[in-house]
Amino acid sequence: MTLDKINRGQEIEIMNIPDPGIRSQAIRLGIYEGAKLTCFEKIPSGPVVLQNRFQEIAIGRNLAKTIRVKAL
Protein backbone atom coordinates (compact mmCIF):
# COMPACT_ATOMS: atom_id res chain seq x y z
CA MET A 1 0.00 0.00 0.00
CA THR A 2 1.21 3.56 -0.58
CA LEU A 3 1.08 6.50 1.82
CA ASP A 4 -1.67 8.30 -0.14
CA LYS A 5 -4.08 5.38 0.56
CA ILE A 6 -4.03 5.55 4.39
CA ASN A 7 -6.83 7.00 6.49
CA ARG A 8 -6.82 9.67 9.17
CA GLY A 9 -5.83 8.23 12.57
CA GLN A 10 -4.28 5.11 11.06
CA GLU A 11 -0.92 3.91 12.38
CA ILE A 12 1.59 2.90 9.74
CA GLU A 13 5.14 1.66 9.31
CA ILE A 14 7.29 3.05 6.48
CA MET A 15 8.42 0.17 4.27
CA ASN A 16 10.22 1.90 1.38
CA ILE A 17 11.17 5.40 0.23
CA PRO A 18 12.47 4.83 -3.32
CA ASP A 19 14.13 8.19 -4.07
CA PRO A 20 17.56 8.41 -2.37
CA GLY A 21 17.46 12.24 -2.20
CA ILE A 22 14.03 12.25 -0.56
CA ARG A 23 15.08 9.40 1.73
CA SER A 24 18.05 11.37 3.09
CA GLN A 25 15.89 14.46 3.72
CA ALA A 26 13.12 12.40 5.33
CA ILE A 27 15.56 10.79 7.78
CA ARG A 28 16.25 14.25 9.24
CA LEU A 29 12.52 14.52 10.02
CA GLY A 30 12.28 11.07 11.60
CA ILE A 31 10.73 9.41 8.56
CA TYR A 32 12.77 6.36 7.62
CA GLU A 33 12.20 2.75 6.65
CA GLY A 34 10.87 0.99 9.74
CA ALA A 35 9.56 4.18 11.40
CA LYS A 36 6.11 3.89 13.00
CA LEU A 37 3.96 7.00 12.45
CA THR A 38 0.32 8.10 12.71
CA CYS A 39 -1.72 9.81 10.01
CA PHE A 40 -2.72 13.04 11.73
CA GLU A 41 -4.71 14.49 8.83
CA LYS A 42 -5.42 13.76 5.18
CA ILE A 43 -6.38 16.86 3.21
CA PRO A 44 -8.60 16.04 0.18
CA SER A 45 -6.47 16.41 -2.97
CA GLY A 46 -3.71 17.79 -0.73
CA PRO A 47 -0.95 16.59 1.57
CA VAL A 48 -0.95 13.72 4.03
CA VAL A 49 0.05 15.00 7.49
CA LEU A 50 2.02 12.49 9.56
CA GLN A 51 2.63 12.72 13.27
CA ASN A 52 5.93 11.56 14.70
CA ARG A 53 5.72 11.97 18.48
CA PHE A 54 4.89 15.69 18.86
CA GLN A 55 6.02 16.73 15.38
CA GLU A 56 3.69 16.99 12.37
CA ILE A 57 5.08 16.63 8.85
CA ALA A 58 3.08 17.28 5.65
CA ILE A 59 3.91 15.01 2.71
CA GLY A 60 2.69 16.15 -0.72
CA ARG A 61 0.20 13.83 -2.39
CA ASN A 62 2.46 13.05 -5.39
CA LEU A 63 5.35 12.12 -3.09
CA ALA A 64 2.98 10.10 -0.88
CA LYS A 65 2.08 7.96 -3.92
CA THR A 66 5.70 6.74 -4.10
CA ILE A 67 6.22 5.83 -0.41
CA ARG A 68 5.30 2.24 0.48
CA VAL A 69 3.79 1.67 3.93
CA LYS A 70 2.24 -1.11 6.02
CA ALA A 71 -0.82 -0.59 8.22
CA LEU A 72 -0.32 -1.55 11.87
Sequence and secondary structure as in RCSB ss.txt:
>XXXX:A:sequence
MTLDKINRGQEIEIMNIPDPGIRSQAIRLGIYEGAKLTCFEKIPSGPVVLQNRFQEIAIGRNLAKTIRVKAL
>XXXX:A:secstr
 BGGG  TT EEEEEE   HHHHHHHHHTT  TT EEEEEEE TTS EEEEETTEEEEE HHHHTT EEEE 
